[in-house]
Amino acid sequence: MVGTHLRSVVAWDESSRPVVIQGNIANGIKLERPDLRCHEAGVESMQKENSEHVQCTYCLKAMSAIETTVDHVIARSWYPADTPPIAKWKVPACNECNRRYSAAEQNILNRLALCIDTGDKSVEPIVRRARRSFDPKHAKSARDAMHRFNKRQSLIHGIKQISNPKAPGVLPSFRENFGKGSSTGISIPAGALHDVIEKWVRGVHFCEFGHPVPADFEVSVQFVDDEVAARAFTEIMQFAKRIQKGPGIEVLIWHATETDESITQYAFNIWRQFRAYGTVESSGANGDTILS
């Protein structure tokens, strides 16, 4: 079943928290077009400025320059093949975070690869590479073959029938597949997906602001219906900064301030098919985020 192309809706584990977040534009908040610096060479610049104390972008652990690894905010395997090398965001990260997030991103990508439309030729190589990763026929050794076989079995066990595309747990980005005739879904670990999007938020925040998200700031993740997002963002689109990272990676950023409080909203549009949202807000913010 996994060997065929599935245009599936994507579901979370039934035990996970709900996905669909309803909300409107926050009132009483001053919206601004972000006047942000782009720190493409963030890792190298931090090491030069402070060679003894580099901070992990994700867990905020203090590291020496020797302990610091270079992490791609969005894993290289998620980019279309024709993305320029310089376009990919990179940040300093500790070994533990680098390994943990790398595994989570590959796990999520393997599942999304069963659901995205490969009609876009820039996306097709991403799907092909992901599927090769769990195909024993492409193994380099007996041990590798067993590893790929186990990954494929895990995917098969996660496949299920979806009777209602608007049921809690179904990711909004893929509901249109249901209307195209698919009634098949594949479970995605809720915690892993949440962690991956939070990682993107923290990484892009570092690249744009030049420092990690402060420890006393809150990072939240949302998955929103396209209709809800369109209504929420129509009035504030003029304030957004749009970052295009090749043909398949787009991020919109809004920054809002109110006295000494701040909120930054991130909207990720991946392959023009998978959309997710994240918010960074100061501890004193009242929680009236753009998507609440």
Secondary structure in CASP SS format (residue, H / E / C, confidence):
PFRMAT SS
TARGET T0000
AUTHOR 0000-0000-0000
METHOD secondary structure of the structure
MODEL  1
M C 1.00
V C 1.00
G C 1.00
T C 1.00
H C 1.00
L C 1.00
R C 1.00
S C 1.00
V E 1.00
V E 1.00
A E 1.00
W E 1.00
D C 1.00
E C 1.00
S C 1.00
S C 1.00
R C 1.00
P C 1.00
V C 1.00
V E 1.00
I C 1.00
Q C 1.00
G C 1.00
N C 1.00
I C 1.00
A C 1.00
N C 1.00
G C 1.00
I C 1.00
K E 1.00
L E 1.00
E E 1.00
R C 1.00
P C 1.00
D C 1.00
L C 1.00
R C 1.00
C C 1.00
H C 1.00
E C 1.00
A C 1.00
G H 1.00
V H 1.00
E H 1.00
S H 1.00
M H 1.00
Q H 1.00
K H 1.00
E H 1.00
N C 1.00
S C 1.00
E C 1.00
H C 1.00
V E 1.00
Q E 1.00
C C 1.00
T C 1.00
Y C 1.00
C C 1.00
L C 1.00
K C 1.00
A E 1.00
M E 1.00
S C 1.00
A C 1.00
I C 1.00
E C 1.00
T C 1.00
T E 1.00
V E 1.00
D E 1.00
H E 1.00
V C 1.00
I C 1.00
A C 1.00
R H 1.00
S H 1.00
W H 1.00
Y C 1.00
P C 1.00
A C 1.00
D C 1.00
T C 1.00
P C 1.00
P H 1.00
I H 1.00
A H 1.00
K C 1.00
W C 1.00
K E 1.00
V E 1.00
P E 1.00
A E 1.00
C C 1.00
N H 1.00
E H 1.00
C H 1.00
N H 1.00
R H 1.00
R H 1.00
Y H 1.00
S H 1.00
A H 1.00
A H 1.00
E H 1.00
Q H 1.00
N H 1.00
I H 1.00
L H 1.00
N H 1.00
R H 1.00
L H 1.00
A C 1.00
L C 1.00
C C 1.00
I C 1.00
D C 1.00
T C 1.00
G C 1.00
D C 1.00
K C 1.00
S C 1.00
V C 1.00
E H 1.00
P H 1.00
I H 1.00
V H 1.00
R H 1.00
R H 1.00
A H 1.00
R H 1.00
R H 1.00
S C 1.00
F C 1.00
D C 1.00
P H 1.00
K H 1.00
H H 1.00
A C 1.00
K C 1.00
S C 1.00
A H 1.00
R H 1.00
D H 1.00
A H 1.00
M H 1.00
H H 1.00
R H 1.00
F H 1.00
N H 1.00
K H 1.00
R H 1.00
Q H 1.00
S H 1.00
L H 1.00
I H 1.00
H H 1.00
G C 1.00
I E 1.00
K E 1.00
Q E 1.00
I C 1.00
S C 1.00
N C 1.00
P C 1.00
K C 1.00
A C 1.00
P C 1.00
G C 1.00
V E 1.00
L C 1.00
P H 1.00
S H 1.00
F H 1.00
R H 1.00
E H 1.00
N H 1.00
F H 1.00
G H 1.00
K C 1.00
G C 1.00
S C 1.00
S C 1.00
T E 1.00
G E 1.00
I E 1.00
S E 1.00
I E 1.00
P C 1.00
A H 1.00
G H 1.00
A H 1.00
L H 1.00
H H 1.00
D H 1.00
V H 1.00
I H 1.00
E H 1.00
K H 1.00
W H 1.00
V H 1.00
R H 1.00
G H 1.00
V H 1.00
H H 1.00
F H 1.00
C H 1.00
E H 1.00
F H 1.00
G C 1.00
H C 1.00
P C 1.00
V C 1.00
P C 1.00
A C 1.00
D C 1.00
F C 1.00
E E 1.00
V E 1.00
S E 1.00
V E 1.00
Q E 1.00
F E 1.00
V C 1.00
D C 1.00
D H 1.00
E H 1.00
V H 1.00
A H 1.00
A H 1.00
R H 1.00
A H 1.00
F H 1.00
T H 1.00
E C 1.00
I C 1.00
M H 1.00
Q H 1.00
F H 1.00
A C 1.00
K E 1.00
R E 1.00
I E 1.00
Q E 1.00
K C 1.00
G C 1.00
P C 1.00
G C 1.00
I E 1.00
E E 1.00
V E 1.00
L E 1.00
I E 1.00
W E 1.00
H E 1.00
A E 1.00
T E 1.00
E E 1.00
T C 1.00
D C 1.00
E E 1.00
S E 1.00
I E 1.00
T E 1.00
Q E 1.00
Y E 1.00
A E 1.00
F E 1.00
N E 1.00
I E 1.00
W C 1.00
R C 1.00
Q C 1.00
F E 1.00
R E 1.00
A E 1.00
Y E 1.00
G E 1.00
T E 1.00
V E 1.00
E E 1.00
S C 1.00
S C 1.00
G C 1.00
A C 1.00
N C 1.00
G C 1.00
D C 1.00
T C 1.00
I C 1.00
L C 1.00
S C 1.00
END
